[in-house]
Amino acid sequence: MRERPPRSCSKVGCSTTPQWTLTYVYDDQEAVIGPLAMRTEPHSYDLCDGHADRLTAPVGWRVVRYRPYPDVS
């Protein structure tokens, strides 16, 4: 089996290792950010921490941040 190249952030010019996956849900007008997917998908985007934190959605859409294990203080 051929080894896959390391993944990097989907933002142009960013070579940071991604931690999150962005998926757009057009019917619900949502941009959903969750943990990095196990594999790449053609309609999702890998994002580093910085780009995931700064993501904004189109007007009328909302950003949903899914964290299965929330930070506990």
Beta strands, then each sheet from edge to edge (+ up, - down):
strand 1: 20-25
strand 2: 30-35
strand 3: 44-47
strand 4: 62-65
sheet 1: 3+ 1- 2+ 4+
end
